[in-house]
Amino acid sequence: QPLDQALAMLRKSYRFGQNSGIRQLAEAVNTSALTGAVLRHIRDADFEDVIWLNGHTPKPDPEQTLERICHHAITGSPEAFRNAGQGRVVNGNALPPPAGYRHYLELMNSASLTADSPRDTWDVHAKAVLEAFNDFQILCALRRGPWGVEGLNQRIAQQLLSERLIDKTEGWYTGRPVLVTGNDYNLGLMNGDIGVTFRVPWDTAADGQPKDTLRVAFPSGEADGGIRWISPSRLQQLETVYAMTVHKSQGSEFNHTCLVLPDRLSPVLTKELVYTGITRARNWFSLITGEAQVFKDSVEQQVVRASGLALRLAD
């Protein structure tokens, strides 16, 4: 399968304002014009909406960089952006500063819902939590290894556990975000759908009292913005999604995306992939690199037809 089919690269993006740093960085990548001036702008947070978090360190310490990714995933690092992310107005609306995964988990835990709460109230709460989760997403070029989806999902979950934002990291737990990886027409779920796991008191114990159980909330996809609640036991094709591959992110948008590039070049690291990662961001974009040169080399590497190896690395 051609990589230019696997990673659809738009030639021009109309979603961003003329002065948007996301737009200017995307166009620089698209035209292979990643000049020293552009790199300085993103290193120094000259743009309101773009930051290269470790761009001033050509060869950062790997362990420190991975720890920084976890911190960024949890907080969104508003302090790294110009004016700490304060004061931005887009289309006449004031934007809240960047936020990480702490935001959706604290929102989830703030509700005082009970077995007597109407299902509509639970739906409204779940919708707000799903929207909060979609405020931020880590995107990776690779699937395996410390810089890939598998390694970062484990690291981020462990950090969330240490900060008592979740109560476990394996199996099913409250707050676990999941990505559907295959179509399930019986459940009405499609490849790429994202849900979040809730603890709900809807079952009944032997003594007749409400019993907590886990349900995964997915957007219904209907015009009414409803919620589809599904038992974890019915979900077969999925994975935890604190981090996802750029390939899986196609067709999605997030308020803030962080693109993680590894410490060495690989066949999957191309201009198309970097451009796709940047343009998944709606209002904020951050970059973290295992080595600075990999970012520049990736933009210079364009693959017309992908090998099976490249596609396996990507997904």
C-alpha positions as CSV (number, residue, x, y, z in Angstrom):
1,Q,0.0,0.0,0.0
2,P,1.5,3.4,-0.9
3,L,2.5,5.5,2.1
4,D,0.9,8.5,0.5
5,Q,-2.4,6.6,0.9
6,A,-1.7,5.4,4.4
7,L,-0.8,9.0,5.4
8,A,-3.0,11.4,3.5
9,M,-1.0,14.7,3.2
10,L,-3.0,17.8,2.5
11,R,-1.3,20.4,0.4
12,K,-2.9,23.3,2.2
13,S,-4.7,23.6,5.5
14,Y,-7.6,26.0,5.9
15,R,-8.3,25.4,9.5
16,F,-5.8,27.8,10.9
17,G,-5.5,31.6,10.9
18,Q,-2.9,33.3,8.8
19,N,-0.8,34.1,11.9
20,S,-1.1,30.7,13.5
21,G,2.2,29.1,14.4
22,I,0.7,25.7,13.7
23,R,-0.1,26.8,10.1
24,Q,3.3,28.3,9.5
25,L,5.1,25.3,10.9
26,A,2.9,22.9,8.8
27,E,3.5,24.9,5.7
28,A,7.3,25.0,6.3
29,V,7.2,21.2,6.7
30,N,5.0,20.8,3.7
31,T,7.3,22.8,1.4
32,S,10.5,21.4,3.0
33,A,11.4,24.9,4.1
34,L,12.3,24.2,7.7
35,T,14.7,27.1,7.9
36,G,16.8,28.2,10.9
37,A,14.3,31.1,11.5
38,V,11.4,28.7,11.7
39,L,13.3,26.4,14.1
40,R,14.2,29.4,16.3
41,H,10.6,30.5,16.5
42,I,9.4,27.1,17.8
43,R,12.4,26.7,20.1
44,D,11.9,30.2,21.7
45,A,8.0,30.0,21.9
46,D,7.8,33.0,19.5
47,F,4.5,31.5,18.3
48,E,1.6,31.6,20.7
49,D,0.4,28.1,19.8
50,V,3.6,26.1,19.1
51,I,6.5,25.0,21.3
52,W,9.5,22.7,20.8
53,L,9.9,21.6,24.4
54,N,13.5,20.4,24.3
55,G,14.6,22.2,21.0
56,H,17.5,23.9,22.7
57,T,19.1,20.6,23.6
58,P,20.5,18.8,20.4
59,K,21.1,15.5,22.2
60,P,19.0,15.4,25.3
61,D,19.3,12.7,27.9
62,P,16.9,9.9,26.9
63,E,15.6,9.1,30.4
64,Q,15.1,12.8,31.2
65,T,13.3,13.3,27.9
66,L,10.9,10.4,28.5
67,E,10.2,11.8,32.0
68,R,9.5,15.1,30.5
69,I,7.0,13.6,28.0
70,C,5.1,12.1,31.0
71,H,5.0,15.4,32.8
72,H,3.8,17.1,29.6
73,A,1.1,14.5,29.1
74,I,-0.3,15.0,32.6
75,T,-0.1,18.9,32.8
76,G,0.0,20.1,29.1
77,S,2.9,22.3,30.2
78,P,1.1,25.7,29.9
79,E,4.2,27.4,31.4
80,A,6.2,26.5,28.3
81,F,4.1,28.4,25.9
82,R,4.3,32.2,25.4
83,N,2.5,34.0,28.2
84,A,1.9,30.6,29.8
85,G,-0.9,30.0,27.3
86,Q,-2.9,32.9,28.6
87,G,-4.8,35.5,26.6
88,R,-5.3,33.7,23.3
89,V,-8.5,34.6,21.5
90,V,-9.6,32.5,18.4
91,N,-12.6,33.4,16.4
92,G,-13.7,35.8,19.2
93,N,-13.5,33.1,21.9
94,A,-10.9,33.2,24.7
95,L,-9.1,29.9,24.9
96,P,-8.2,28.2,28.2
97,P,-4.5,27.4,28.6
98,P,-3.2,24.0,27.4
99,A,-4.1,21.1,29.6
100,G,-3.0,17.5,29.9
101,Y,-4.6,14.3,31.1
102,R,-5.0,15.5,34.7
103,H,-7.8,17.7,33.4
104,Y,-10.2,14.9,32.3
105,L,-9.4,12.7,35.3
106,E,-10.1,15.4,37.8
107,L,-13.3,16.3,36.0
108,M,-14.3,12.6,36.0
109,N,-13.7,12.4,39.8
110,S,-15.4,15.6,40.6
111,A,-18.9,14.4,39.9
112,S,-21.2,13.4,42.7
113,L,-23.5,11.0,40.8
114,T,-25.3,8.1,42.4
115,A,-27.5,5.2,41.4
116,D,-30.5,7.6,41.7
117,S,-29.0,10.1,39.2
118,P,-30.9,10.1,35.9
119,R,-29.1,8.3,33.0
120,D,-29.3,11.6,31.1
121,T,-27.2,13.2,33.9
122,W,-24.6,10.4,33.5
123,D,-24.6,11.0,29.8
124,V,-23.9,14.7,30.2
125,H,-21.1,14.0,32.6
126,A,-19.5,11.4,30.3
127,K,-19.8,13.7,27.3
128,A,-17.9,16.4,29.2
129,V,-15.2,13.9,30.3
130,L,-14.8,12.7,26.7
131,E,-14.5,16.3,25.4
132,A,-11.9,17.0,28.2
133,F,-9.9,13.9,27.2
134,N,-9.9,15.1,23.5
135,D,-8.3,18.3,24.7
136,F,-4.8,16.6,24.6
137,Q,-3.2,13.7,22.7
138,I,0.3,12.3,22.5
139,L,1.2,11.2,18.9
140,C,4.0,8.9,18.2
141,A,5.8,7.9,15.0
142,L,6.5,4.4,16.2
143,R,4.5,1.7,17.9
144,R,7.2,-0.2,19.8
145,G,10.2,0.8,21.9
146,P,10.5,3.6,24.6
147,W,9.6,6.3,22.1
148,G,6.6,4.4,20.7
149,V,3.0,4.0,21.7
150,E,3.5,0.8,23.8
151,G,6.3,2.2,25.9
152,L,4.8,5.7,26.4
153,N,1.3,4.3,27.3
154,Q,3.0,2.3,30.1
155,R,5.1,5.2,31.3
156,I,2.2,7.7,31.3
157,A,-0.1,5.3,33.1
158,Q,2.5,4.6,35.8
159,Q,3.0,8.4,36.3
160,L,-0.8,8.9,36.6
161,L,-0.9,6.1,39.2
162,S,1.9,7.7,41.2
163,E,0.0,10.9,41.3
164,R,-3.2,9.0,42.4
165,L,-5.1,10.1,39.3
166,I,-5.8,6.4,38.5
167,D,-5.9,3.4,40.8
168,K,-4.1,0.8,38.6
169,T,-2.3,0.5,35.3
170,E,-3.2,-3.0,34.1
171,G,-6.5,-4.4,32.9
172,W,-9.7,-2.3,33.3
173,Y,-9.8,0.7,35.6
174,T,-11.7,3.9,36.1
175,G,-10.4,6.6,33.8
176,R,-8.7,4.2,31.3
177,P,-9.0,5.7,27.8
178,V,-9.3,3.2,24.9
179,L,-9.0,3.3,21.2
180,V,-11.0,0.8,19.1
181,T,-8.7,-0.9,16.6
182,G,-11.2,-2.8,14.5
183,N,-14.8,-2.3,13.3
184,D,-17.5,-4.0,15.5
185,Y,-20.8,-3.6,13.7
186,N,-22.7,-5.3,16.4
187,L,-21.7,-2.7,18.9
188,G,-21.8,0.1,16.4
189,L,-18.1,0.9,17.0
190,M,-15.6,1.8,14.3
191,N,-11.9,1.6,14.0
192,G,-10.5,4.8,15.6
193,D,-13.4,5.4,18.1
194,I,-12.2,6.6,21.5
195,G,-13.9,5.8,24.8
196,V,-13.3,6.4,28.5
197,T,-13.9,3.9,31.3
198,F,-16.3,4.9,34.1
199,R,-17.3,3.2,37.4
200,V,-21.1,3.3,37.5
201,P,-23.6,2.0,40.2
202,W,-26.1,0.5,37.8
203,D,-25.9,-3.2,38.8
204,T,-27.6,-4.7,41.8
205,A,-25.9,-6.8,44.5
206,A,-27.4,-9.9,46.1
207,D,-28.7,-7.7,49.0
208,G,-30.5,-5.5,46.6
209,Q,-28.1,-2.6,47.0
210,P,-26.5,-0.8,44.0
211,K,-23.3,-2.4,42.9
212,D,-20.5,-0.6,41.1
213,T,-19.4,-1.9,37.7
214,L,-17.3,-0.6,34.9
215,R,-18.7,0.7,31.6
216,V,-16.9,2.4,28.7
217,A,-18.5,5.5,27.4
218,F,-18.3,6.2,23.7
219,P,-19.9,9.1,21.7
220,S,-23.0,7.7,20.1
221,G,-22.2,9.4,16.8
222,E,-25.8,10.6,16.6
223,A,-26.9,14.2,16.1
224,D,-28.2,14.4,19.7
225,G,-24.7,13.9,21.0
226,G,-25.7,10.9,23.2
227,I,-23.5,8.3,24.8
228,R,-23.2,4.6,24.2
229,W,-22.3,2.7,27.4
230,I,-20.6,-0.7,26.8
231,S,-19.4,-3.4,29.2
232,P,-15.6,-4.0,28.9
233,S,-16.2,-7.7,28.5
234,R,-17.8,-7.0,25.1
235,L,-14.9,-5.0,23.8
236,Q,-12.3,-7.2,22.0
237,Q,-10.3,-5.0,19.6
238,L,-8.8,-2.1,21.5
239,E,-5.8,-0.6,23.3
240,T,-5.0,2.1,25.9
241,V,-4.7,5.5,24.3
242,Y,-2.7,7.9,26.3
243,A,-0.5,7.8,23.2
244,M,-1.4,6.8,19.7
245,T,0.4,6.5,16.4
246,V,0.2,9.4,13.9
247,H,-1.2,6.9,11.5
248,K,-4.2,6.1,13.8
249,S,-4.8,9.8,14.4
250,Q,-5.8,10.6,10.8
251,G,-9.2,12.1,10.5
252,S,-9.1,13.2,14.2
253,E,-8.5,16.6,15.7
254,F,-7.4,17.4,19.3
255,N,-7.3,20.7,21.0
256,H,-3.6,20.1,21.8
257,T,-1.3,17.5,20.3
258,C,2.2,16.6,21.2
259,L,4.3,14.9,18.5
260,V,7.0,12.6,19.9
261,L,9.9,11.8,17.6
262,P,12.5,9.2,18.6
263,D,16.3,9.5,19.0
264,R,17.1,8.1,15.6
265,L,15.8,8.2,12.0
266,S,13.7,5.3,10.7
267,P,11.9,4.6,7.4
268,V,8.5,5.8,8.8
269,L,9.8,9.2,9.8
270,T,8.9,11.3,6.7
271,K,7.6,14.8,5.8
272,E,4.1,13.3,5.4
273,L,4.1,11.9,8.9
274,V,5.4,15.1,10.6
275,Y,2.9,17.2,8.6
276,T,0.0,14.9,9.6
277,G,1.1,15.0,13.3
278,I,1.2,18.8,13.3
279,T,-2.1,19.3,11.6
280,R,-4.0,17.1,14.1
281,A,-3.7,20.0,16.5
282,R,-6.6,22.5,16.7
283,N,-5.2,25.2,19.0
284,W,-1.9,24.0,20.5
285,F,1.0,22.0,19.2
286,S,4.1,20.8,21.1
287,L,7.1,18.8,19.8
288,I,9.4,16.6,21.9
289,T,12.4,15.0,20.2
290,G,14.8,12.2,21.2
291,E,17.4,14.0,19.1
292,A,16.9,17.4,17.5
293,Q,18.5,16.4,14.2
294,V,15.8,13.7,13.7
295,F,13.1,16.4,13.3
296,K,15.0,18.1,10.5
297,D,16.0,14.8,8.8
298,S,12.4,13.6,8.9
299,V,11.2,16.6,7.1
300,E,13.8,16.0,4.4
301,Q,12.8,12.3,4.0
302,Q,9.8,11.8,1.7
303,V,8.6,8.3,0.8
304,V,6.5,7.8,-2.2
305,R,5.8,4.1,-1.8
306,A,6.0,2.5,1.6
307,S,7.6,-0.8,2.3
308,G,5.8,-3.3,4.5
309,L,8.4,-2.6,7.1
310,A,7.6,1.1,7.2
311,L,3.9,0.4,7.6
312,R,4.6,-2.1,10.4
313,L,6.7,0.5,12.2
314,A,4.0,3.1,11.9
315,D,1.3,0.8,13.2
